[in-house]
């Protein structure tokens, strides 16, 4: 559709995030680990990130539905670095299952 563009979707995201709304509740690895979120508008007013690194072990990435009759879980080695967990690409050698 011609009216589907990045600005439209960014506006939708900002409007919903500022109200705490989402289509699906975000979660960390499994749906049992739902997370809260908020829109950060002033990054300079935010507290400093966690100044440490932690190995979080293997975290569920997603299910591989290449064979719909037998979906397989895929995992990646999660590490928290300065308050951020970097997620590797699906095709990455780090993602296993």
Wavefront OBJ file of the C-alpha trace (Angstrom):
o trace
v 0.000 0.000 0.000
v 1.351 3.427 -0.854
v 0.548 4.921 2.584
v 2.627 2.236 4.368
v 5.935 3.949 5.099
v 8.472 4.110 7.905
v 7.176 7.446 9.245
v 3.660 6.050 9.598
v 4.842 3.021 11.557
v 7.213 5.091 13.723
v 4.324 7.384 14.612
v 2.141 4.377 15.507
v 4.930 2.920 17.658
v 5.571 6.185 19.531
v 1.857 6.776 20.164
v 1.298 3.265 21.510
v 4.543 3.079 23.505
v 3.882 6.442 25.167
v 0.569 5.006 26.436
v 2.101 1.665 27.445
v 0.108 -0.129 24.760
v 1.294 -3.032 22.616
v -0.229 -5.575 20.256
v 1.556 -8.459 22.002
v 3.073 -8.288 25.473
v 6.884 -8.265 25.133
v 8.681 -11.095 26.875
v 12.225 -12.217 27.591
v 12.861 -15.613 26.020
v 9.609 -17.301 27.115
v 6.120 -15.882 27.522
v 6.337 -16.742 31.206
v 8.904 -13.920 31.509
v 6.785 -10.938 30.472
v 8.524 -7.583 30.636
v 7.352 -4.081 31.299
v 8.400 -1.275 28.963
v 8.129 2.453 28.543
v 9.033 4.958 25.890
v 12.259 6.791 26.693
v 11.899 10.319 25.389
v 14.843 12.038 27.079
v 17.849 9.722 27.014
v 20.013 12.231 28.909
v 17.613 12.160 31.893
v 17.814 8.372 32.149
v 20.006 6.670 34.756
v 23.338 5.241 33.636
v 23.209 1.620 32.408
v 24.258 -1.248 34.619
v 28.051 -1.129 34.630
v 28.739 -4.839 34.580
v 28.628 -7.922 32.410
v 26.879 -11.178 33.312
v 26.622 -14.498 31.552
v 22.901 -15.347 31.509
v 23.342 -18.809 30.047
v 21.392 -20.207 27.119
v 18.223 -18.282 26.296
v 15.381 -19.357 24.028
v 15.608 -17.470 20.718
v 12.472 -18.854 19.032
v 10.988 -22.010 17.582
v 12.156 -23.169 14.167
v 9.066 -24.004 12.108
v 10.936 -25.160 8.999
v 9.145 -28.469 9.637
v 5.672 -27.360 10.884
v 4.889 -30.867 12.131
v 7.930 -30.802 14.448
v 8.973 -27.286 15.555
v 12.406 -27.202 17.205
v 13.570 -24.726 19.856
v 16.599 -22.553 19.011
v 18.812 -21.053 21.729
v 21.623 -18.512 21.982
v 24.222 -17.759 24.687
v 22.865 -14.610 26.365
v 25.180 -12.106 27.997
v 24.192 -8.887 29.741
v 26.667 -6.100 28.944
v 26.067 -2.669 30.466
v 22.358 -3.427 30.840
v 21.915 -4.672 27.257
v 21.406 -8.184 25.896
v 22.538 -8.309 22.262
v 20.544 -10.791 20.188
v 22.455 -12.478 17.356
v 20.956 -12.909 13.888
v 18.864 -16.057 13.346
v 21.430 -17.351 10.831
v 24.329 -16.721 13.245
v 26.555 -19.581 14.389
v 25.669 -18.555 17.940
v 22.036 -19.632 17.469
v 21.774 -23.369 17.998
v 19.106 -25.948 18.403
l 1 2 3 4 5 6 7 8 9 10 11 12 13 14 15 16 17 18 19 20 21 22 23 24 25 26 27 28 29 30 31 32 33 34 35 36 37 38 39 40 41 42 43 44 45 46 47 48 49 50 51 52 53 54 55 56 57 58 59 60 61 62 63 64 65 66 67 68 69 70 71 72 73 74 75 76 77 78 79 80 81 82 83 84 85 86 87 88 89 90 91 92 93 94 95 96 97
